Amino acid sequence: MNETILAGPAVHEMPLVHSAFTPFYNLWGHNSTFHRLPFQADIATVDATSTSGSPIVATAFALAGFLRPGTGSVSLQNQRLRCEVPEGQKLLVLEGGSEREQYDRYRELAEAPAPPPCPEQPHWRLPEYVTWVEQKAVAAATGAPPPACLDEASVRDFVRRIKALGLPPGKLTIDDGWQGNSTPRIDGYWEVDQRKFPDLPGLAHWLEDEGFVPSLWFGLPRVGRDAPILKDRPELFAGLANTGAEEAGQSRGTYYHEASDTLTDFYREIFARFIAMGFRKFKLDFYYGPRQQMTDLIRCAYTAVKSIDPTVEVESHHPDLFFSRWVDVVRANDVNIQNGWDWQGLTLAHLRACDLCCPDKLINLDHAGGNEPKVSERDFIRHLRLFDCYPDLHRYPVVSLLPDRFGPAARTALREYLERHTEA
């Protein structure tokens, strides 16, 4: 394997071989990590959407990867890949060797700041049940938005159905909708909606009594442009609204937090309340802002949680080497199983990005059966089988759509899937 390290300012070009794998450059809901058409992207400002991996570009025979946090650009024009390395940045170029050898060498040389190691806890490996797709099923039937379709009764019913199916206990994640002041949906204060959850600590204790580990979702780093906290705490936010961010095709005005010691203190106040209630895992959506900004923000959140209780699991969905140092678990982010979407290719692309970019991290296999409640039984089972393509991942399975809506074949397939992908 031939190895070269270029210190900026420098330019490196290499011919395109069929397609370029760009795990850092992806679009939510699309299998766009393989590129054959012209593109240009800056590794710092490209949106970290879907499952965003490390800042590399790879062909069948060569890999070029940026070794430091910060800027740098990758483009494809006239069947040639071009990496521009600014001053202060380094680019590793590897030719020959196996794909695994190339990625291992890149991770070995990358200058990725990391916190002190946190020993893995037994409950991190447990299978996880998430309320989200069941919320979407109720939303499809009622016309209400999914966050509105969550309350204490629905969580208790979710647990009852899991146990009735004979599925093993594990973590139980209460997803988007538990928080109050839902107009705008995320107001930034993260207070509990007392109408829907009059006793959230009591519910957490009940989950423990039922054999489950309480877990909670947060969409922490952004708020809508009408959120009251923007006026109350402007020091927590960065610049003007980013109106270009997209989630599921909907453009929305968004303000992102500004990484700082002040923000870490704010996060510590938030997480301390819920750790005291008994929650042992946080599912964090760090969507869909500039890649470097999201990395800076996860560092604040992780530091805050671990300063309170290092045994609490922190999970998010970017296997980027620089981002994933600051989580315990990386989520192979969800796919929508529906006509017109390359959901098989997208599922495998997410698993590939996780496998190559952060094999040292525990991987959350999100979600069994996909992120849409109208999936057929056939596609539900087909999706489960895709995860078998990566049997050596350090992983745990995630269930968000319960198969009691299907026949015995789906129920059996899910039980067997959980057995295969739950590590002892």
C-alpha positions in Angstrom: 0.0 0.0 0.0 1.5 3.4 -1.1 1.0 6.2 1.4 1.3 10.0 0.9 0.4 12.8 3.3 -0.1 16.2 1.7 0.1 19.3 3.9 -1.9 22.3 2.7 -2.1 24.3 0.6 -2.1 21.5 -1.9 -4.3 19.8 -4.5 -4.6 16.1 -5.2 -6.4 14.6 -8.2 -7.3 11.0 -9.0 -9.3 9.4 -11.8 -12.8 8.2 -11.2 -13.2 4.4 -11.2 -16.8 3.6 -11.8 -18.1 5.7 -8.8 -16.7 7.6 -5.8 -17.7 6.6 -2.3 -18.2 9.8 -0.3 -19.6 8.9 3.2 -19.5 12.5 4.4 -21.7 13.7 1.5 -25.2 12.3 1.7 -28.8 13.4 1.4 -31.6 12.3 3.8 -33.6 9.5 2.4 -31.4 9.0 -0.7 -28.7 6.6 -1.5 -26.3 9.3 -2.5 -23.0 8.3 -0.9 -21.8 6.9 -4.3 -21.2 9.6 -6.9 -20.8 9.4 -10.7 -22.1 12.8 -11.6 -20.3 16.2 -11.1 -20.4 17.6 -7.5 -18.5 19.9 -5.2 -18.6 19.9 -1.4 -16.7 21.4 1.5 -16.2 19.0 4.3 -16.9 21.6 7.0 -20.0 23.2 5.7 -21.7 20.3 3.9 -24.9 19.3 5.8 -24.5 16.4 8.1 -27.7 14.6 7.1 -28.9 11.0 7.3 -25.9 8.8 8.2 -22.9 11.1 7.6 -19.5 9.5 7.6 -15.8 10.6 7.6 -14.4 13.2 5.3 -13.0 10.9 2.7 -13.4 10.1 -1.0 -12.6 6.6 -2.2 -12.5 4.7 -5.4 -12.0 1.0 -6.0 -8.2 1.4 -5.7 -7.5 4.6 -3.8 -8.6 6.6 -0.8 -8.0 10.3 0.0 -9.0 11.5 3.5 -8.7 14.7 5.4 -6.8 14.2 8.7 -7.8 17.2 10.7 -11.0 19.0 11.7 -11.8 22.0 9.7 -12.3 22.8 6.0 -11.3 21.2 2.8 -13.1 20.5 -0.5 -13.8 17.5 -2.8 -15.2 17.8 -6.3 -15.8 15.6 -9.3 -15.5 17.1 -12.8 -14.6 15.5 -16.1 -14.3 12.0 -14.5 -11.6 13.3 -12.1 -11.8 13.7 -8.4 -10.1 16.7 -6.9 -9.2 17.3 -3.3 -8.2 20.8 -2.3 -6.2 21.0 0.9 -6.1 24.4 2.6 -3.4 25.7 4.8 -3.4 23.9 8.2 -5.2 20.8 6.8 -3.6 17.5 5.8 -4.8 14.9 3.3 -3.9 11.2 3.4 -3.7 9.4 0.1 -3.6 5.6 0.0 -3.2 3.5 -3.1 -3.4 -0.3 -3.2 -4.1 -2.6 -0.3 -7.6 -3.8 0.7 -10.4 -1.5 1.6 -10.3 -2.5 5.2 -6.5 -1.8 5.4 -7.1 1.7 3.8 -9.7 2.7 6.3 -7.8 1.3 9.3 -4.8 3.3 8.3 -6.9 6.5 7.9 -8.4 6.1 11.3 -4.9 5.5 12.8 -3.5 8.7 11.4 -6.5 11.0 11.7 -6.1 13.8 14.3 -9.6 13.4 15.9 -9.9 14.9 19.4 -11.5 12.5 21.8 -12.7 12.5 25.4 -11.3 10.2 28.0 -12.5 6.6 27.4 -15.8 5.6 28.9 -16.2 1.9 29.7 -19.1 0.2 27.8 -22.0 -0.6 30.1 -24.0 -3.8 29.9 -27.3 -2.0 29.2 -25.8 -0.3 26.1 -25.9 -3.7 24.2 -29.5 -4.5 25.0 -32.1 -4.4 22.1 -34.0 -1.2 21.9 -37.7 -0.4 21.4 -38.6 3.1 20.1 -42.1 4.6 20.0 -41.6 6.6 16.8 -43.0 4.5 14.0 -45.9 3.4 16.1 -46.6 7.2 16.6 -46.5 7.6 12.8 -49.0 4.7 12.5 -51.5 6.6 14.7 -50.7 9.8 12.9 -51.6 8.1 9.5 -54.9 6.9 10.9 -55.9 10.2 12.7 -54.3 13.0 10.6 -52.5 14.3 13.7 -48.7 14.9 13.5 -46.6 12.1 15.0 -45.4 14.0 18.1 -49.0 14.6 19.1 -49.6 10.8 19.0 -47.5 10.1 22.1 -48.6 10.1 25.8 -48.2 8.0 28.9 -51.0 5.6 27.9 -49.5 5.0 24.5 -46.1 4.1 26.0 -47.7 1.7 28.4 -49.6 0.1 25.6 -46.4 -0.1 23.5 -44.8 -2.1 26.4 -47.9 -4.3 26.7 -47.7 -5.2 23.0 -43.9 -6.0 23.2 -44.5 -8.4 26.1 -47.5 -10.0 24.4 -45.3 -10.7 21.3 -42.8 -12.5 23.6 -40.0 -10.2 22.6 -37.0 -9.8 25.0 -36.9 -6.8 27.2 -34.4 -4.0 26.5 -34.2 -0.3 26.3 -37.5 1.6 25.8 -37.1 5.0 24.1 -39.8 7.6 24.4 -39.4 9.5 21.1 -40.4 13.0 19.9 -43.6 14.3 21.6 -42.9 14.1 25.3 -41.7 17.7 25.5 -44.1 20.6 26.1 -44.7 23.9 24.3 -45.1 22.1 21.0 -45.9 25.2 19.0 -43.2 25.6 17.7 -42.5 21.9 18.1 -39.1 22.3 19.6 -38.9 25.4 21.8 -35.5 24.8 23.3 -36.4 24.5 27.0 -37.2 20.8 27.0 -39.9 20.8 29.7 -42.2 17.8 30.0 -45.7 18.2 28.6 -47.6 17.7 31.8 -50.9 17.0 30.0 -49.5 14.0 28.2 -47.0 12.9 30.9 -48.2 14.0 34.3 -45.6 11.8 36.0 -42.7 11.1 33.8 -40.4 10.0 36.7 -43.2 7.5 37.7 -43.3 6.2 34.2 -39.6 5.7 34.1 -39.8 3.7 37.3 -42.7 1.7 35.9 -40.6 0.9 32.8 -37.8 -0.4 35.1 -40.3 -2.6 37.0 -41.4 -4.0 33.7 -37.8 -5.0 32.9 -36.9 -2.1 30.5 -34.2 0.6 30.6 -35.8 4.0 30.3 -34.5 6.1 27.3 -35.5 9.5 25.9 -35.2 11.3 22.5 -33.9 14.8 22.1 -33.6 17.0 18.9 -31.3 19.1 21.0 -29.2 21.5 18.8 -31.8 23.5 16.9 -35.0 25.4 17.4 -37.6 27.0 15.1 -37.3 30.7 14.3 -40.3 31.5 16.6 -38.9 29.7 19.6 -39.1 31.9 22.8 -35.6 30.8 23.9 -34.1 32.8 21.0 -35.1 36.0 22.8 -34.5 34.7 26.3 -31.1 33.2 25.8 -29.5 34.6 22.6 -26.0 33.7 23.8 -26.8 30.0 23.2 -27.4 30.5 19.4 -25.3 31.0 16.3 -25.9 33.7 13.7 -28.9 34.0 11.5 -31.4 31.3 10.6 -30.4 28.5 8.3 -33.4 28.3 6.0 -31.9 25.7 3.7 -31.9 22.7 6.0 -34.3 19.9 4.9 -35.9 17.1 6.7 -38.1 14.7 4.8 -38.3 17.3 2.0 -39.6 20.2 4.1 -37.6 23.4 4.2 -37.8 25.2 7.5 -36.1 28.1 9.3 -33.7 26.9 11.9 -31.4 28.3 14.5 -28.6 26.1 15.8 -26.8 26.3 19.1 -23.4 27.9 19.4 -20.8 25.5 20.9 -19.4 27.0 24.1 -18.8 26.4 27.8 -22.1 28.3 28.4 -23.9 25.8 26.1 -22.4 22.8 27.9 -23.6 24.2 31.2 -27.1 24.6 29.7 -27.1 21.1 28.4 -25.9 19.9 31.8 -28.9 21.5 33.5 -31.3 19.8 31.0 -29.8 16.3 31.1 -29.5 16.4 34.9 -33.2 16.6 35.3 -33.9 13.5 33.3 -31.0 11.4 34.7 -32.5 12.1 38.1 -35.8 10.8 36.8 -34.1 7.5 36.0 -33.4 7.7 32.2 -30.3 5.7 31.3 -29.9 6.5 27.6 -30.4 9.6 25.3 -31.2 9.3 21.6 -29.9 12.6 20.1 -30.8 13.8 16.7 -28.0 16.1 15.6 -29.6 17.1 12.3 -29.2 18.6 9.7 -26.7 21.4 9.9 -23.1 22.0 8.8 -20.9 19.0 9.5 -18.3 20.8 11.6 -20.9 22.7 13.6 -22.7 19.4 14.5 -19.4 17.9 15.6 -18.8 20.9 17.9 -22.3 20.6 19.4 -22.2 16.9 20.1 -19.0 17.5 22.0 -20.9 19.9 24.3 -23.8 17.4 24.8 -21.5 14.4 25.5 -19.4 16.4 27.9 -22.5 17.5 29.8 -24.0 14.0 30.1 -20.7 12.3 31.1 -20.0 14.9 33.8 -23.3 13.8 35.5 -23.2 10.1 35.0 -20.7 8.4 32.7 -22.8 5.2 32.6 -25.6 6.9 30.7 -25.6 5.9 27.0 -25.3 8.8 24.4 -26.4 7.8 20.9 -26.5 9.8 17.6 -26.4 9.2 13.9 -23.1 10.3 12.4 -20.3 7.7 12.0 -17.9 10.4 11.0 -14.7 9.7 12.8 -14.5 13.2 14.2 -18.2 13.2 15.4 -18.3 9.6 16.7 -15.5 10.2 19.2 -18.2 12.0 21.2 -20.9 9.4 21.4 -21.1 5.9 22.9 -23.3 4.5 20.1 -23.7 5.4 16.4 -27.1 5.0 14.8 -27.3 3.5 11.3 -30.0 6.0 10.6 -33.5 5.0 9.5 -34.9 4.5 6.0 -38.3 4.9 4.5 -39.5 1.7 2.9 -41.8 2.9 0.2 -42.2 2.7 -3.6 -39.7 4.9 -5.5 -37.0 4.8 -2.8 -33.9 2.7 -3.0 -34.4 1.6 0.6 -32.4 -1.6 0.2 -29.3 0.3 -1.2 -29.7 3.1 1.5 -29.9 0.5 4.3 -26.7 -1.1 3.1 -25.0 2.3 2.5 -25.7 3.3 6.1 -24.3 0.0 7.4 -21.2 0.4 5.2 -20.5 3.9 6.4 -20.7 2.7 10.0 -18.6 -0.4 9.4 -15.8 1.5 7.7 -15.8 4.8 9.5 -16.2 3.8 13.2 -15.9 0.0 13.7 -14.8 0.7 17.2 -18.2 2.0 18.2 -21.3 0.1 19.1 -23.8 0.4 16.2 -27.6 1.0 16.7 -29.4 -0.9 13.9 -32.2 1.6 13.4 -35.2 0.7 12.6 -36.2 -2.9 12.0 -38.8 -2.8 9.3 -38.0 0.8 8.4 -39.4 4.2 9.3 -42.8 3.9 7.7 -45.9 2.2 9.2 -47.4 1.1 5.9 -44.7 -1.3 5.1 -45.9 -4.7 3.8 -45.1 -7.9 5.7 -42.9 -9.0 2.8 -40.8 -5.8 2.9 -40.7 -5.9 6.7 -39.0 -9.3 6.5 -36.8 -8.3 3.6 -35.5 -5.3 5.6 -34.5 -7.5 8.5 -32.5 -9.7 6.3 -30.4 -6.8 5.0 -28.7 -6.4 8.4 -27.3 -9.9 8.0 -25.0 -8.5 5.3 -22.9 -7.0 8.1 -22.9 -9.8 10.7 -19.6 -8.7 12.3 -20.7 -5.2 13.4 -20.5 -4.5 17.1 -24.2 -3.8 17.3 -27.7 -4.0 18.9 -31.1 -4.2 17.1 -33.8 -1.5 17.3 -37.6 -2.1 16.9 -40.0 0.7 16.3 -42.7 -1.0 14.3 -44.3 -4.0 16.1 -45.2 -7.0 14.0 -48.5 -7.8 15.7 -50.0 -6.0 12.7 -48.6 -8.9 10.5 -48.9 -12.6 10.5 -46.8 -15.3 12.2 -44.0 -15.1 9.6 -43.1 -11.5 10.5 -43.3 -12.2 14.2 -41.0 -15.2 13.9 -38.6 -13.3 11.6 -38.3 -10.5 14.1 -37.7 -12.8 17.1 -35.0 -14.6 15.1 -33.5 -11.3 14.0 -33.3 -10.1 17.6 -31.5 -13.3 18.6 -29.0 -12.9 15.8 -28.2 -9.3 16.4 -28.3 -9.0 20.1 -24.8 -9.5 21.5 -24.3 -11.4 24.8 
